[in-house]
Amino acid sequence: MSSFKLGVCSVTFRKLSAAKVVEIAKKAGAEYIEWGGDVHVTNMEEARIVKSVCDNEDIKICSYGSYYRVGCGDKTEWEKICRIAKTMNAPSVRVWLGDKNSEETTQAEYNRILEDLKCICDLAKKYNLLVCPECHDNTYNNNTDAFLKIKNDLKADNFKTYFQSRYLRYDYDIDRIEKTFDYIENVHISYRDLAREQRFRKKDKTYLDRLLKKLLKMNFGGVVLIEFSKGSKEKNFLKDMKKLKSY
């Protein structure tokens, strides 16, 4: 049995109802769900519904996948996001840092991101929530040094990060895990769906396996979340979860 906490992002099944997502998660043996703010949980009523369904099936909610862009977002929306996360009893909110790679971010843009980040972390703390940027290109959290810089400048204890493979760059991924390990809240993975991974796995089918074993070796305590499965098909997701549970 895997020592990972295992879960699924609801965005894996955007076309399905929240109840069906929970049904599939239960069938697969997933312990957690990250609910996305784009389709399944857009308001307080939907938050109450998914929490009730998850409670009934003994599935925990590990995070609220908001699409708030720090430094670019509507600040009036942030408290609504915090209230939705709190209603679901989610411990963290996923965000995006800005809308450019760190190398392309000007000092003025960085200052704006940092200022907004301070504000939203302060408010999130009142709701006992973590703020966690997705590890993603076209955001400031596109490389290790950028995250460590803003983490240091921010000085907020409720600011952590996601980890997600950059593919093709194994040394980078391992270095990121080692340097940011204490701040990694959750991990997003995809075994098949993303085109960049499809290309890579033809060259090295053990890539994600090695990364996951690195996390296991370091006693990672967060949640490993399947973000996409091939074609968003239930059968493929079940195969992916079976793979994860084999660790």
C-alpha positions, -999 to 999 in steps of 0.1 A, spaced: 0 0 0 12 35 -9 24 58 19 12 87 -1 -20 105 6 -38 102 -27 -64 124 -44 -78 138 -75 -84 173 -89 -121 178 -99 -109 195 -131 -99 160 -143 -136 155 -148 -149 189 -157 -178 176 -177 -191 154 -149 -213 164 -119 -197 169 -85 -216 138 -72 -201 117 -100 -166 130 -93 -170 118 -57 -184 85 -69 -153 79 -91 -129 91 -64 -145 66 -39 -143 38 -64 -106 45 -71 -98 47 -34 -89 84 -35 -88 99 0 -89 136 -11 -104 159 -37 -91 193 -48 -123 211 -59 -119 235 -88 -134 270 -87 -140 270 -125 -169 245 -127 -178 224 -97 -175 250 -68 -182 285 -79 -203 297 -49 -212 290 -13 -241 267 -20 -220 245 -42 -194 245 -15 -219 232 10 -232 206 -13 -197 191 -22 -187 191 15 -219 172 24 -213 146 -4 -177 142 6 -185 139 43 -210 112 34 -184 92 15 -156 99 40 -135 118 15 -115 148 26 -112 181 8 -75 190 6 -77 223 -13 -98 248 -32 -84 252 -67 -91 289 -73 -80 307 -104 -71 339 -86 -41 355 -102 -20 373 -76 -12 408 -87 -38 407 -114 -69 396 -97 -100 413 -83 -93 418 -46 -130 419 -39 -132 383 -50 -106 370 -26 -127 371 5 -154 352 -13 -128 326 -23 -117 323 14 -153 319 25 -159 291 0 -127 273 10 -137 276 47 -172 263 40 -157 232 25 -132 229 53 -104 230 28 -71 238 45 -56 256 15 -64 277 -16 -44 272 -48 -36 304 -67 -15 316 -97 13 341 -92 10 368 -118 7 362 -155 43 360 -167 74 339 -161 96 352 -134 124 361 -159 99 384 -177 84 400 -146 95 436 -141 103 450 -107 71 470 -107 51 439 -116 69 419 -89 62 446 -63 25 444 -73 25 406 -69 42 408 -35 19 435 -22 -12 416 -33 2 384 -19 7 400 15 -29 412 15 -44 378 5 -22 359 29 -32 382 58 -69 377 50 -65 339 44 -49 337 79 -81 350 94 -98 320 78 -69 296 89 -61 290 53 -28 284 34 -21 302 1 -4 279 -23 7 289 -59 6 263 -86 40 254 -100 33 266 -135 48 283 -166 36 318 -174 34 326 -137 61 339 -113 63 304 -97 79 290 -128 113 282 -112 128 274 -78 148 306 -72 117 327 -80 96 309 -54 124 311 -28 128 348 -34 91 357 -30 88 333 0 117 351 17 104 386 8 68 378 19 76 363 53 42 347 57 39 314 74 7 305 56 24 307 22 35 274 7 36 259 -28 26 231 -51 51 209 -69 45 198 -104 71 183 -128 85 204 -155 92 172 -175 124 167 -196 144 183 -168 149 157 -142 178 174 -125 157 206 -121 128 186 -106 149 169 -81 166 202 -71 133 219 -67 120 191 -45 151 193 -23 152 231 -20 114 237 -15 105 204 3 95 221 36 70 243 17 54 218 -7 18 214 4 4 192 -25 17 177 -57 0 177 -91 8 149 -115 -5 135 -148 4 101 -161 -9 105 -197 -29 135 -207 -6 164 -212 11 165 -246 45 175 -231 44 144 -209 33 121 -238 64 131 -257 86 126 -227 74 93 -215 83 78 -249 119 86 -239 118 77 -202 87 59 -189 102 59 -154 105 97 -150 75 103 -127 82 70 -109 116 83 -99 102 117 -88 76 100 -67 101 77 -51 122 108 -42 92 122 -24 86 89 -6 122 88 4 119 123 19 87 113 37 64 137 19 33 143 40 11 162 16 -14 150 -10 -4 136 -44 -32 147 -67 -39 133 -102 -47 165 -122 -54 148 -156 -59 113 -169 -59 105 -206 -91 117 -223 -106 125 -188 -118 89 -189 -128 71 -157 -111 39 -168 -78 57 -173 -81 75 -140 -87 42 -122 -55 28 -139 -35 59 -128 -48 56 -92 -39 19 -92 -4 28 -103 0 53 -74 -14 29 -48 13 4 -58 41 25 -42 
